[in-house]
Amino acid sequence: MNKKTLLKKFGKNLKIERIKQDLTQEKLAEKMQVSQNYIASIECGNANMSLGKVLELSQVLNINISYLLDFSDLY
């Protein structure tokens, strides 16, 4: 596994959860006080989110952080 694969999987996990919660990228960005472009970049696997932001994201989505960090299907 490489970094790009990891970032894409994280982005996919985020997108799935965001859609499940009926949130647009814009709404999620607003809740996190970041830009919609940042959320889009994360979901596409083009940007790397700090661990602090990952924790904040899990809190905003009200999910366990381990869901976002589940890469088990990559092994």
All heavy atoms as a GROMACS GRO file, in nm:
protein
  601
    1MET      N    1   0.085  -0.118   0.000
    1MET     CA    2   0.000   0.000   0.000
    1MET      C    3   0.089   0.124   0.000
    1MET      O    4   0.193   0.126   0.063
    1MET     CB    5  -0.089  -0.002   0.125
    1MET     CG    6  -0.170   0.122   0.140
    1MET     SD    7  -0.282   0.135   0.282
    1MET     CE    8  -0.250  -0.003   0.383
    2ASN      N    9   0.045   0.226  -0.071
    2ASN     CA   10   0.121   0.350  -0.072
    2ASN      C   11   0.034   0.465  -0.022
    2ASN      O   12  -0.085   0.449   0.005
    2ASN     CB   13   0.175   0.379  -0.213
    2ASN     CG   14   0.065   0.394  -0.316
    2ASN    OD1   15  -0.043   0.446  -0.288
    2ASN    ND2   16   0.089   0.347  -0.437
    3LYS      N   17   0.094   0.581  -0.012
    3LYS     CA   18   0.025   0.698   0.045
    3LYS      C   19  -0.098   0.736  -0.036
    3LYS      O   20  -0.204   0.766   0.020
    3LYS     CB   21   0.123   0.816   0.052
    3LYS     CG   22   0.062   0.942   0.109
    3LYS     CD   23   0.164   1.055   0.115
    3LYS     CE   24   0.102   1.184   0.162
    3LYS     NZ   25   0.200   1.293   0.167
    4LYS      N   26  -0.088   0.734  -0.168
    4LYS     CA   27  -0.199   0.773  -0.255
    4LYS      C   28  -0.319   0.680  -0.233
    4LYS      O   29  -0.433   0.726  -0.224
    4LYS     CB   30  -0.154   0.771  -0.401
    4LYS     CG   31  -0.256   0.826  -0.497
    4LYS     CD   32  -0.275   0.975  -0.477
    4LYS     CE   33  -0.369   1.031  -0.581
    4LYS     NZ   34  -0.409   1.167  -0.551
    5THR      N   35  -0.293   0.551  -0.223
    5THR     CA   36  -0.400   0.454  -0.199
    5THR      C   37  -0.467   0.481  -0.065
    5THR      O   38  -0.590   0.476  -0.054
    5THR     CB   39  -0.343   0.310  -0.202
    5THR    OG1   40  -0.279   0.289  -0.329
    5THR    CG2   41  -0.452   0.207  -0.182
    6LEU      N   42  -0.386   0.509   0.034
    6LEU     CA   43  -0.438   0.538   0.168
    6LEU      C   44  -0.526   0.664   0.168
    6LEU      O   45  -0.634   0.664   0.225
    6LEU     CB   46  -0.320   0.556   0.264
    6LEU     CG   47  -0.346   0.544   0.412
    6LEU    CD1   48  -0.383   0.401   0.448
    6LEU    CD2   49  -0.222   0.584   0.489
    7LEU      N   50  -0.480   0.769   0.102
    7LEU     CA   51  -0.556   0.893   0.096
    7LEU      C   52  -0.688   0.874   0.021
    7LEU      O   53  -0.791   0.927   0.060
    7LEU     CB   54  -0.475   1.004   0.031
    7LEU     CG   55  -0.356   1.057   0.110
    7LEU    CD1   56  -0.276   1.157   0.028
    7LEU    CD2   57  -0.400   1.118   0.241
    8LYS      N   58  -0.686   0.796  -0.086
    8LYS     CA   59  -0.808   0.769  -0.162
    8LYS      C   60  -0.909   0.690  -0.078
    8LYS      O   61  -1.028   0.720  -0.081
    8LYS     CB   62  -0.777   0.695  -0.292
    8LYS     CG   63  -0.720   0.785  -0.400
    8LYS     CD   64  -0.718   0.713  -0.534
    8LYS     CE   65  -0.676   0.805  -0.644
    8LYS     NZ   66  -0.776   0.904  -0.678
    9LYS      N   67  -0.861   0.592  -0.002
    9LYS     CA   68  -0.951   0.512   0.082
    9LYS      C   69  -1.010   0.598   0.193
    9LYS      O   70  -1.128   0.589   0.224
    9LYS     CB   71  -0.875   0.392   0.139
    9LYS     CG   72  -0.955   0.308   0.237
    9LYS     CD   73  -1.081   0.250   0.176
    9LYS     CE   74  -1.152   0.161   0.277
    9LYS     NZ   75  -1.292   0.149   0.255
   10PHE      N   76  -0.929   0.682   0.255
   10PHE     CA   77  -0.979   0.773   0.358
   10PHE      C   78  -1.088   0.863   0.299
   10PHE      O   79  -1.193   0.882   0.358
   10PHE     CB   80  -0.866   0.857   0.418
   10PHE     CG   81  -0.914   0.952   0.522
   10PHE    CD1   82  -0.932   0.910   0.653
   10PHE    CD2   83  -0.943   1.084   0.490
   10PHE    CE1   84  -0.980   0.999   0.750
   10PHE    CE2   85  -0.990   1.173   0.586
   10PHE     CZ   86  -1.008   1.129   0.716
   11GLY      N   87  -1.060   0.918   0.181
   11GLY     CA   88  -1.158   1.004   0.114
   11GLY      C   89  -1.287   0.931   0.084
   11GLY      O   90  -1.396   0.986   0.099
   12LYS      N   91  -1.276   0.807   0.042
   12LYS     CA   92  -1.395   0.726   0.014
   12LYS      C   93  -1.475   0.703   0.142
   12LYS      O   94  -1.598   0.714   0.142
   12LYS     CB   95  -1.354   0.593  -0.048
   12LYS     CG   96  -1.469   0.506  -0.086
   12LYS     CD   97  -1.422   0.376  -0.152
   12LYS     CE   98  -1.538   0.284  -0.181
   12LYS     NZ   99  -1.494   0.154  -0.233
   13ASN      N  100  -1.405   0.671   0.252
   13ASN     CA  101  -1.474   0.651   0.381
   13ASN      C  102  -1.548   0.778   0.421
   13ASN      O  103  -1.662   0.772   0.467
   13ASN     CB  104  -1.374   0.613   0.491
   13ASN     CG  105  -1.317   0.474   0.473
   13ASN    OD1  106  -1.364   0.395   0.392
   13ASN    ND2  107  -1.214   0.444   0.550
   14LEU      N  108  -1.483   0.891   0.404
   14LEU     CA  109  -1.546   1.020   0.437
   14LEU      C  110  -1.668   1.044   0.351
   14LEU      O  111  -1.775   1.078   0.401
   14LEU     CB  112  -1.445   1.134   0.421
   14LEU     CG  113  -1.503   1.275   0.426
   14LEU    CD1  114  -1.581   1.299   0.555
   14LEU    CD2  115  -1.393   1.378   0.408
   15LYS      N  116  -1.655   1.026   0.221
   15LYS     CA  117  -1.765   1.052   0.129
   15LYS      C  118  -1.886   0.963   0.160
   15LYS      O  119  -2.000   1.011   0.162
   15LYS     CB  120  -1.720   1.031  -0.015
   15LYS     CG  121  -1.827   1.066  -0.116
   15LYS     CD  122  -1.774   1.058  -0.257
   15LYS     CE  123  -1.879   1.102  -0.356
   15LYS     NZ  124  -1.826   1.106  -0.492
   16ILE      N  125  -1.862   0.836   0.186
   16ILE     CA  126  -1.971   0.743   0.219
   16ILE      C  127  -2.045   0.792   0.342
   16ILE      O  128  -2.168   0.798   0.344
   16ILE     CB  129  -1.916   0.600   0.240
   16ILE    CG1  130  -1.873   0.542   0.104
   16ILE    CG2  131  -2.020   0.511   0.307
   16ILE    CD1  132  -1.792   0.414   0.116
   17GLU      N  133  -1.972   0.828   0.446
   17GLU     CA  134  -2.035   0.873   0.570
   17GLU      C  135  -2.107   1.006   0.550
   17GLU      O  136  -2.217   1.026   0.601
   17GLU     CB  137  -1.933   0.884   0.682
   17GLU     CG  138  -1.995   0.908   0.817
   17GLU     CD  139  -2.096   0.802   0.861
   17GLU    OE1  140  -2.077   0.683   0.832
   17GLU    OE2  141  -2.197   0.839   0.925
   18ARG      N  142  -2.048   1.097   0.475
   18ARG     CA  143  -2.110   1.227   0.450
   18ARG      C  144  -2.243   1.209   0.378
   18ARG      O  145  -2.345   1.269   0.415
   18ARG     CB  146  -2.016   1.315   0.365
   18ARG     CG  147  -2.075   1.450   0.330
   18ARG     CD  148  -1.982   1.533   0.245
   18ARG     NE  149  -1.943   1.474   0.119
   18ARG     CZ  150  -2.022   1.466   0.011
   18ARG    NH1  151  -2.145   1.510   0.013
   18ARG    NH2  152  -1.974   1.414  -0.102
   19ILE      N  153  -2.245   1.122   0.278
   19ILE     CA  154  -2.367   1.098   0.202
   19ILE      C  155  -2.471   1.028   0.290
   19ILE      O  156  -2.590   1.062   0.284
   19ILE     CB  157  -2.336   1.017   0.074
   19ILE    CG1  158  -2.258   1.107  -0.023
   19ILE    CG2  159  -2.463   0.964   0.010
   19ILE    CD1  160  -2.199   1.035  -0.143
   20LYS      N  161  -2.428   0.931   0.371
   20LYS     CA  162  -2.520   0.863   0.463
   20LYS      C  163  -2.591   0.964   0.553
   20LYS      O  164  -2.707   0.946   0.587
   20LYS     CB  165  -2.442   0.766   0.555
   20LYS     CG  166  -2.431   0.627   0.505
   20LYS     CD  167  -2.388   0.540   0.622
   20LYS     CE  168  -2.275   0.449   0.587
   20LYS     NZ  169  -2.226   0.374   0.703
   21GLN      N  170  -2.519   1.067   0.591
   21GLN     CA  171  -2.576   1.168   0.680
   21GLN      C  172  -2.645   1.281   0.605
   21GLN      O  173  -2.684   1.381   0.664
   21GLN     CB  174  -2.467   1.222   0.773
   21GLN     CG  175  -2.415   1.116   0.867
   21GLN     CD  176  -2.331   1.173   0.979
   21GLN    OE1  177  -2.343   1.289   1.016
   21GLN    NE2  178  -2.245   1.089   1.036
   22ASP      N  179  -2.659   1.263   0.474
   22ASP     CA  180  -2.728   1.360   0.390
   22ASP      C  181  -2.666   1.499   0.401
   22ASP      O  182  -2.737   1.600   0.409
   22ASP     CB  183  -2.878   1.363   0.424
   22ASP     CG  184  -2.961   1.428   0.314
   22ASP    OD1  185  -2.922   1.419   0.196
   22ASP    OD2  186  -3.064   1.490   0.346
   23LEU      N  187  -2.534   1.502   0.402
   23LEU     CA  188  -2.461   1.630   0.407
   23LEU      C  189  -2.396   1.657   0.272
   23LEU      O  190  -2.339   1.567   0.211
   23LEU     CB  191  -2.350   1.624   0.512
   23LEU     CG  192  -2.389   1.625   0.658
   23LEU    CD1  193  -2.268   1.596   0.746
   23LEU    CD2  194  -2.449   1.760   0.696
   24THR      N  195  -2.404   1.779   0.227
   24THR     CA  196  -2.328   1.820   0.109
   24THR      C  197  -2.185   1.851   0.153
   24THR      O  198  -2.158   1.868   0.273
   24THR     CB  199  -2.388   1.945   0.044
   24THR    OG1  200  -2.379   2.054   0.139
   24THR    CG2  201  -2.532   1.923   0.002
   25GLN      N  202  -2.097   1.859   0.057
   25GLN     CA  203  -1.960   1.901   0.090
   25GLN      C  204  -1.963   2.040   0.152
   25GLN      O  205  -1.888   2.067   0.246
   25GLN     CB  206  -1.872   1.902  -0.034
   25GLN     CG  207  -1.837   1.766  -0.086
   25GLN     CD  208  -1.750   1.770  -0.210
   25GLN    OE1  209  -1.738   1.874  -0.277
   25GLN    NE2  210  -1.690   1.657  -0.242
   26GLU      N  211  -2.050   2.125   0.103
   26GLU     CA  212  -2.059   2.261   0.154
   26GLU      C  213  -2.102   2.264   0.300
   26GLU      O  214  -2.045   2.338   0.381
   26GLU     CB  215  -2.157   2.344   0.069
   26GLU     CG  216  -2.112   2.370  -0.071
   26GLU     CD  217  -2.143   2.258  -0.170
   26GLU    OE1  218  -2.207   2.157  -0.132
   26GLU    OE2  219  -2.101   2.270  -0.287
   27LYS      N  220  -2.204   2.183   0.333
   27LYS     CA  221  -2.253   2.179   0.472
   27LYS      C  222  -2.146   2.125   0.566
   27LYS      O  223  -2.127   2.177   0.676
   27LYS     CB  224  -2.379   2.092   0.482
   27LYS     CG  225  -2.501   2.156   0.426
   27LYS     CD  226  -2.561   2.251   0.526
   27LYS     CE  227  -2.695   2.299   0.477
   27LYS     NZ  228  -2.746   2.410   0.552
   28LEU      N  229  -2.078   2.019   0.524
   28LEU     CA  230  -1.972   1.962   0.607
   28LEU      C  231  -1.859   2.064   0.625
   28LEU      O  232  -1.808   2.082   0.736
   28LEU     CB  233  -1.918   1.832   0.548
   28LEU     CG  234  -1.807   1.764   0.624
   28LEU    CD1  235  -1.848   1.733   0.769
   28LEU    CD2  236  -1.762   1.638   0.553
   29ALA      N  237  -1.823   2.130   0.517
   29ALA     CA  238  -1.717   2.230   0.524
   29ALA      C  239  -1.754   2.342   0.621
   29ALA      O  240  -1.671   2.387   0.701
   29ALA     CB  241  -1.690   2.288   0.385
   30GLU      N  242  -1.879   2.383   0.616
   30GLU     CA  243  -1.927   2.488   0.706
   30GLU      C  244  -1.916   2.443   0.852
   30GLU      O  245  -1.869   2.518   0.937
   30GLU     CB  246  -2.072   2.519   0.672
   30GLU     CG  247  -2.134   2.633   0.747
   30GLU     CD  248  -2.278   2.656   0.705
   30GLU    OE1  249  -2.301   2.679   0.585
   30GLU    OE2  250  -2.366   2.649   0.793
   31LYS      N  251  -1.957   2.320   0.879
   31LYS     CA  252  -1.950   2.267   1.017
   31LYS      C  253  -1.806   2.257   1.067
   31LYS      O  254  -1.781   2.271   1.186
   31LYS     CB  255  -2.015   2.129   1.024
   31LYS     CG  256  -2.165   2.131   1.014
   31LYS     CD  257  -2.221   1.991   1.027
   31LYS     CE  258  -2.372   1.996   1.031
   31LYS     NZ  259  -2.428   1.892   1.115
   32MET      N  260  -1.712   2.232   0.974
   32MET     CA  261  -1.572   2.216   1.013
   32MET      C  262  -1.492   2.345   1.000
   32MET      O  263  -1.375   2.349   1.032
   32MET     CB  264  -1.507   2.107   0.928
   32MET     CG  265  -1.564   1.971   0.961
   32MET     SD  266  -1.456   1.839   0.910
   32MET     CE  267  -1.306   1.876   0.999
   33GLN      N  268  -1.556   2.447   0.948
   33GLN     CA  269  -1.491   2.577   0.925
   33GLN      C  270  -1.370   2.563   0.833
   33GLN      O  271  -1.261   2.615   0.860
   33GLN     CB  272  -1.453   2.643   1.058
   33GLN     CG  273  -1.574   2.671   1.144
   33GLN     CD  274  -1.538   2.732   1.277
   33GLN    OE1  275  -1.425   2.723   1.324
   33GLN    NE2  276  -1.636   2.796   1.339
   34VAL      N  277  -1.393   2.491   0.724
   34VAL     CA  278  -1.293   2.477   0.617
   34VAL      C  279  -1.365   2.505   0.486
   34VAL      O  280  -1.486   2.520   0.482
   34VAL     CB  281  -1.228   2.336   0.616
   34VAL    CG1  282  -1.152   2.309   0.744
   34VAL    CG2  283  -1.331   2.226   0.592
   35SER      N  284  -1.292   2.508   0.377
   35SER     CA  285  -1.354   2.533   0.247
   35SER      C  286  -1.412   2.406   0.188
   35SER      O  287  -1.368   2.295   0.219
   35SER     CB  288  -1.252   2.593   0.150
   35SER     OG  289  -1.160   2.494   0.109
   36GLN      N  290  -1.509   2.424   0.100
   36GLN     CA  291  -1.568   2.311   0.028
   36GLN      C  292  -1.461   2.245  -0.059
   36GLN      O  293  -1.459   2.123  -0.074
   36GLN     CB  294  -1.687   2.358  -0.056
   36GLN     CG  295  -1.757   2.249  -0.136
   36GLN     CD  296  -1.697   2.229  -0.273
   36GLN    OE1  297  -1.648   2.322  -0.336
   36GLN    NE2  298  -1.698   2.107  -0.320
   37ASN      N  299  -1.371   2.325  -0.113
   37ASN     CA  300  -1.262   2.270  -0.196
   37ASN      C  301  -1.172   2.177  -0.115
   37ASN      O  302  -1.123   2.077  -0.169
   37ASN     CB  303  -1.179   2.383  -0.258
   37ASN     CG  304  -1.250   2.451  -0.371
   37ASN    OD1  305  -1.342   2.396  -0.432
   37ASN    ND2  306  -1.210   2.574  -0.400
   38TYR      N  307  -1.151   2.208   0.011
   38TYR     CA  308  -1.070   2.122   0.099
   38TYR      C  309  -1.138   1.986   0.117
   38TYR      O  310  -1.074   1.881   0.104
   38TYR     CB  311  -1.047   2.191   0.233
   38TYR     CG  312  -0.966   2.111   0.332
   38TYR    CD1  313  -0.832   2.082   0.307
   38TYR    CD2  314  -1.022   2.068   0.451
   38TYR    CE1  315  -0.757   2.009   0.399
   38TYR    CE2  316  -0.947   1.995   0.542
   38TYR     CZ  317  -0.814   1.966   0.516
   38TYR     OH  318  -0.741   1.894   0.607
   39ILE      N  319  -1.268   1.988   0.143
   39ILE     CA  320  -1.344   1.862   0.159
   39ILE      C  321  -1.337   1.782   0.030
   39ILE      O  322  -1.314   1.660   0.031
   39ILE     CB  323  -1.490   1.889   0.202
   39ILE    CG1  324  -1.496   1.960   0.337
   39ILE    CG2  325  -1.571   1.759   0.204
   39ILE    CD1  326  -1.442   1.883   0.455
   40ALA      N  327  -1.357   1.848  -0.083
   40ALA     CA  328  -1.351   1.781  -0.213
   40ALA      C  329  -1.213   1.719  -0.236
   40ALA      O  330  -1.202   1.606  -0.283
   40ALA     CB  331  -1.384   1.879  -0.325
   41SER      N  332  -1.108   1.792  -0.201
   41SER     CA  333  -0.971   1.741  -0.217
   41SER      C  334  -0.946   1.619  -0.130
   41SER      O  335  -0.880   1.524  -0.173
   41SER     CB  336  -0.869   1.849  -0.183
   41SER     OG  337  -0.873   1.952  -0.278
   42ILE      N  338  -1.000   1.621  -0.009
   42ILE     CA  339  -0.986   1.506   0.082
   42ILE      C  340  -1.058   1.386   0.021
   42ILE      O  341  -1.004   1.275   0.014
   42ILE     CB  342  -1.043   1.537   0.222
   42ILE    CG1  343  -0.964   1.649   0.290
   42ILE    CG2  344  -1.049   1.412   0.309
   42ILE    CD1  345  -0.822   1.615   0.326
   43GLU      N  346  -1.182   1.407  -0.024
   43GLU     CA  347  -1.261   1.297  -0.078
   43GLU      C  348  -1.200   1.238  -0.204
   43GLU      O  349  -1.215   1.119  -0.232
   43GLU     CB  350  -1.404   1.342  -0.105
   43GLU     CG  351  -1.484   1.362   0.022
   43GLU     CD  352  -1.630   1.395  -0.002
   43GLU    OE1  353  -1.674   1.402  -0.120
   43GLU    OE2  354  -1.703   1.412   0.098
   44CYS      N  355  -1.128   1.318  -0.280
   44CYS     CA  356  -1.062   1.270  -0.403
   44CYS      C  357  -0.926   1.207  -0.375
   44CYS      O  358  -0.864   1.150  -0.464
   44CYS     CB  359  -1.044   1.385  -0.502
   44CYS     SG  360  -1.198   1.443  -0.572
   45GLY      N  361  -0.880   1.220  -0.252
   45GLY     CA  362  -0.749   1.165  -0.217
   45GLY      C  363  -0.634   1.254  -0.258
   45GLY      O  364  -0.520   1.209  -0.269
   46ASN      N  365  -0.663   1.381  -0.280
   46ASN     CA  366  -0.560   1.475  -0.324
   46ASN      C  367  -0.501   1.560  -0.211
   46ASN      O  368  -0.408   1.636  -0.235
   46ASN     CB  369  -0.615   1.568  -0.432
   46ASN     CG  370  -0.649   1.492  -0.557
   46ASN    OD1  371  -0.585   1.393  -0.591
   46ASN    ND2  372  -0.753   1.535  -0.626
   47ALA      N  373  -0.558   1.551  -0.092
   47ALA     CA  374  -0.509   1.629   0.021
   47ALA      C  375  -0.501   1.538   0.143
   47ALA      O  376  -0.575   1.442   0.156
   47ALA     CB  377  -0.600   1.748   0.049
   48ASN      N  378  -0.411   1.572   0.231
   48ASN     CA  379  -0.388   1.496   0.352
   48ASN      C  380  -0.441   1.575   0.472
   48ASN      O  381  -0.406   1.691   0.489
   48ASN     CB  382  -0.238   1.471   0.367
   48ASN     CG  383  -0.205   1.363   0.466
   48ASN    OD1  384  -0.292   1.312   0.536
   48ASN    ND2  385  -0.078   1.326   0.471
   49MET      N  386  -0.523   1.512   0.552
   49MET     CA  387  -0.583   1.576   0.669
   49MET      C  388  -0.498   1.544   0.792
   49MET      O  389  -0.458   1.430   0.811
   49MET     CB  390  -0.725   1.519   0.684
   49MET     CG  391  -0.817   1.596   0.770
   49MET     SD  392  -0.984   1.525   0.764
   49MET     CE  393  -1.073   1.663   0.698
   50SER      N  394  -0.473   1.642   0.875
   50SER     CA  395  -0.398   1.617   0.999
   50SER      C  396  -0.479   1.530   1.092
   50SER      O  397  -0.603   1.523   1.082
   50SER     CB  398  -0.364   1.749   1.069
   50SER     OG  399  -0.482   1.805   1.125
   51LEU      N  400  -0.413   1.464   1.184
   51LEU     CA  401  -0.484   1.379   1.281
   51LEU      C  402  -0.582   1.460   1.365
   51LEU      O  403  -0.690   1.412   1.398
   51LEU     CB  404  -0.385   1.306   1.371
   51LEU     CG  405  -0.320   1.182   1.310
   51LEU    CD1  406  -0.216   1.123   1.405
   51LEU    CD2  407  -0.423   1.078   1.274
   52GLY      N  408  -0.544   1.581   1.397
   52GLY     CA  409  -0.634   1.669   1.473
   52GLY      C  410  -0.762   1.696   1.396
   52GLY      O  411  -0.872   1.695   1.452
   53LYS      N  412  -0.750   1.719   1.264
   53LYS     CA  413  -0.867   1.743   1.181
   53LYS      C  414  -0.949   1.615   1.164
   53LYS      O  415  -1.071   1.619   1.155
   53LYS     CB  416  -0.828   1.800   1.044
   53LYS     CG  417  -0.804   1.948   1.045
   53LYS     CD  418  -0.934   2.023   1.070
   53LYS     CE  419  -0.920   2.171   1.052
   53LYS     NZ  420  -1.034   2.245   1.104
   54VAL      N  421  -0.882   1.499   1.158
   54VAL     CA  422  -0.954   1.372   1.148
   54VAL      C  423  -1.039   1.352   1.274
   54VAL      O  424  -1.156   1.313   1.266
   54VAL     CB  425  -0.858   1.253   1.127
   54VAL    CG1  426  -0.932   1.121   1.134
   54VAL    CG2  427  -0.784   1.266   0.995
   55LEU      N  428  -0.982   1.383   1.389
   55LEU     CA  429  -1.057   1.374   1.515
   55LEU      C  430  -1.176   1.469   1.513
   55LEU      O  431  -1.289   1.431   1.546
   55LEU     CB  432  -0.966   1.404   1.634
   55LEU     CG  433  -1.035   1.407   1.771
   55LEU    CD1  434  -1.097   1.272   1.804
   55LEU    CD2  435  -0.935   1.448   1.878
   56GLU      N  436  -1.152   1.592   1.472
   56GLU     CA  437  -1.260   1.691   1.463
   56GLU      C  438  -1.369   1.644   1.366
   56GLU      O  439  -1.489   1.654   1.395
   56GLU     CB  440  -1.204   1.825   1.416
   56GLU     CG  441  -1.305   1.935   1.404
   56GLU     CD  442  -1.246   2.065   1.350
   56GLU    OE1  443  -1.124   2.087   1.359
   56GLU    OE2  444  -1.326   2.144   1.297
   57LEU      N  445  -1.328   1.587   1.254
   57LEU     CA  446  -1.422   1.536   1.155
   57LEU      C  447  -1.509   1.426   1.215
   57LEU      O  448  -1.632   1.426   1.198
   57LEU     CB  449  -1.346   1.483   1.034
   57LEU     CG  450  -1.426   1.419   0.923
   57LEU    CD1  451  -1.523   1.519   0.862
   57LEU    CD2  452  -1.332   1.364   0.816
   58SER      N  453  -1.448   1.334   1.288
   58SER     CA  454  -1.526   1.225   1.349
   58SER      C  455  -1.626   1.281   1.451
   58SER      O  456  -1.737   1.230   1.463
   58SER     CB  457  -1.434   1.121   1.414
   58SER     OG  458  -1.371   1.171   1.529
   59GLN      N  459  -1.587   1.386   1.521
   59GLN     CA  460  -1.677   1.447   1.618
   59GLN      C  461  -1.792   1.520   1.548
   59GLN      O  462  -1.907   1.511   1.592
   59GLN     CB  463  -1.599   1.542   1.710
   59GLN     CG  464  -1.504   1.468   1.800
   59GLN     CD  465  -1.403   1.558   1.871
   59GLN    OE1  466  -1.377   1.670   1.828
   59GLN    NE2  467  -1.344   1.508   1.979
   60VAL      N  468  -1.763   1.591   1.441
   60VAL     CA  469  -1.866   1.661   1.365
   60VAL      C  470  -1.966   1.561   1.306
   60VAL      O  471  -2.087   1.584   1.307
   60VAL     CB  472  -1.803   1.747   1.252
   60VAL    CG1  473  -1.905   1.791   1.151
   60VAL    CG2  474  -1.732   1.868   1.312
   61LEU      N  475  -1.915   1.446   1.258
   61LEU     CA  476  -2.002   1.344   1.200
   61LEU      C  477  -2.063   1.253   1.306
   61LEU      O  478  -2.148   1.170   1.275
   61LEU     CB  479  -1.923   1.260   1.099
   61LEU     CG  480  -1.876   1.333   0.973
   61LEU    CD1  481  -1.786   1.242   0.890
   61LEU    CD2  482  -1.995   1.381   0.890
   62ASN      N  483  -2.016   1.268   1.430
   62ASN     CA  484  -2.064   1.187   1.541
   62ASN      C  485  -2.045   1.037   1.515
   62ASN      O  486  -2.138   0.957   1.530
   62ASN     CB  487  -2.210   1.219   1.574
   62ASN     CG  488  -2.249   1.170   1.712
   62ASN    OD1  489  -2.168   1.164   1.802
   62ASN    ND2  490  -2.375   1.133   1.728
   63ILE      N  491  -1.923   1.004   1.472
   63ILE     CA  492  -1.888   0.864   1.447
   63ILE      C  493  -1.756   0.834   1.515
   63ILE      O  494  -1.680   0.924   1.550
   63ILE     CB  495  -1.875   0.833   1.296
   63ILE    CG1  496  -1.768   0.920   1.230
   63ILE    CG2  497  -2.009   0.847   1.227
   63ILE    CD1  498  -1.736   0.882   1.088
   64ASN      N  499  -1.728   0.705   1.530
   64ASN     CA  500  -1.601   0.664   1.586
   64ASN      C  501  -1.490   0.690   1.484
   64ASN      O  502  -1.506   0.659   1.365
   64ASN     CB  503  -1.607   0.514   1.621
   64ASN     CG  504  -1.490   0.469   1.703
   64ASN    OD1  505  -1.375   0.489   1.667
   64ASN    ND2  506  -1.520   0.406   1.815
   65ILE      N  507  -1.381   0.745   1.529
   65ILE     CA  508  -1.270   0.779   1.440
   65ILE      C  509  -1.219   0.656   1.364
   65ILE      O  510  -1.172   0.667   1.252
   65ILE     CB  511  -1.155   0.848   1.520
   65ILE    CG1  512  -1.056   0.915   1.424
   65ILE    CG2  513  -1.088   0.750   1.613
   65ILE    CD1  514  -0.953   1.001   1.494
   66SER      N  515  -1.234   0.538   1.423
   66SER     CA  516  -1.184   0.416   1.359
   66SER      C  517  -1.257   0.387   1.227
   66SER      O  518  -1.201   0.324   1.138
   66SER     CB  519  -1.194   0.296   1.453
   66SER     OG  520  -1.329   0.270   1.484
   67TYR      N  521  -1.382   0.435   1.214
   67TYR     CA  522  -1.453   0.416   1.087
   67TYR      C  523  -1.379   0.488   0.973
   67TYR      O  524  -1.360   0.432   0.866
   67TYR     CB  525  -1.597   0.466   1.095
   67TYR     CG  526  -1.664   0.459   0.960
   67TYR    CD1  527  -1.716   0.338   0.914
   67TYR    CD2  528  -1.672   0.571   0.878
   67TYR    CE1  529  -1.774   0.331   0.787
   67TYR    CE2  530  -1.729   0.563   0.753
   67TYR     CZ  531  -1.780   0.443   0.708
   67TYR     OH  532  -1.835   0.436   0.582
   68LEU      N  533  -1.339   0.609   0.997
   68LEU     CA  534  -1.268   0.686   0.895
   68LEU      C  535  -1.131   0.628   0.864
   68LEU      O  536  -1.081   0.640   0.753
   68LEU     CB  537  -1.253   0.832   0.939
   68LEU     CG  538  -1.382   0.912   0.951
   68LEU    CD1  539  -1.356   1.045   1.020
   68LEU    CD2  540  -1.445   0.934   0.814
   69LEU      N  541  -1.072   0.564   0.964
   69LEU     CA  542  -0.937   0.509   0.950
   69LEU      C  543  -0.937   0.358   0.921
   69LEU      O  544  -0.836   0.292   0.940
   69LEU     CB  545  -0.855   0.539   1.076
   69LEU     CG  546  -0.840   0.687   1.109
   69LEU    CD1  547  -0.771   0.705   1.243
   69LEU    CD2  548  -0.765   0.761   0.999
   70ASP      N  549  -1.049   0.304   0.875
   70ASP     CA  550  -1.059   0.161   0.844
   70ASP      C  551  -1.005   0.137   0.703
   70ASP      O  552  -1.068   0.172   0.605
   70ASP     CB  553  -1.204   0.114   0.854
   70ASP     CG  554  -1.219  -0.035   0.824
   70ASP    OD1  555  -1.117  -0.104   0.811
   70ASP    OD2  556  -1.334  -0.080   0.814
   71PHE      N  557  -0.889   0.076   0.698
   71PHE     CA  558  -0.824   0.045   0.570
   71PHE      C  559  -0.813  -0.106   0.552
   71PHE      O  560  -0.735  -0.154   0.470
   71PHE     CB  561  -0.686   0.109   0.563
   71PHE     CG  562  -0.687   0.257   0.590
   71PHE    CD1  563  -0.620   0.310   0.699
   71PHE    CD2  564  -0.754   0.344   0.506
   71PHE    CE1  565  -0.621   0.446   0.724
   71PHE    CE2  566  -0.756   0.481   0.530
   71PHE     CZ  567  -0.688   0.532   0.640
   72SER      N  568  -0.890  -0.183   0.628
   72SER     CA  569  -0.877  -0.329   0.630
   72SER      C  570  -0.898  -0.394   0.493
   72SER      O  571  -0.837  -0.495   0.464
   72SER     CB  572  -0.970  -0.390   0.733
   72SER     OG  573  -1.104  -0.357   0.705
   73ASP      N  574  -0.981  -0.335   0.408
   73ASP     CA  575  -1.005  -0.395   0.278
   73ASP      C  576  -0.891  -0.372   0.180
   73ASP      O  577  -0.893  -0.422   0.068
   73ASP     CB  578  -1.138  -0.349   0.220
   73ASP     CG  579  -1.145  -0.199   0.195
   73ASP    OD1  580  -1.069  -0.125   0.260
   73ASP    OD2  581  -1.228  -0.156   0.113
   74LEU      N  582  -0.789  -0.299   0.221
   74LEU     CA  583  -0.673  -0.275   0.136
   74LEU      C  584  -0.566  -0.383   0.152
   74LEU      O  585  -0.470  -0.387   0.077
   74LEU     CB  586  -0.612  -0.138   0.164
   74LEU     CG  587  -0.701  -0.017   0.135
   74LEU    CD1  588  -0.627   0.112   0.172
   74LEU    CD2  589  -0.745  -0.014  -0.009
   75TYR      N  590  -0.582  -0.469   0.251
   75TYR     CA  591  -0.480  -0.571   0.278
   75TYR      C  592  -0.518  -0.704   0.218
   75TYR      O  593  -0.626  -0.741   0.206
   75TYR     CB  594  -0.459  -0.587   0.429
   75TYR     CG  595  -0.404  -0.462   0.492
   75TYR    CD1  596  -0.487  -0.374   0.560
   75TYR    CD2  597  -0.269  -0.432   0.482
   75TYR    CE1  598  -0.437  -0.259   0.617
   75TYR    CE2  599  -0.219  -0.316   0.539
   75TYR     CZ  600  -0.304  -0.230   0.607
   75TYR     OH  601  -0.254  -0.116   0.663
   0.00000   0.00000   0.00000
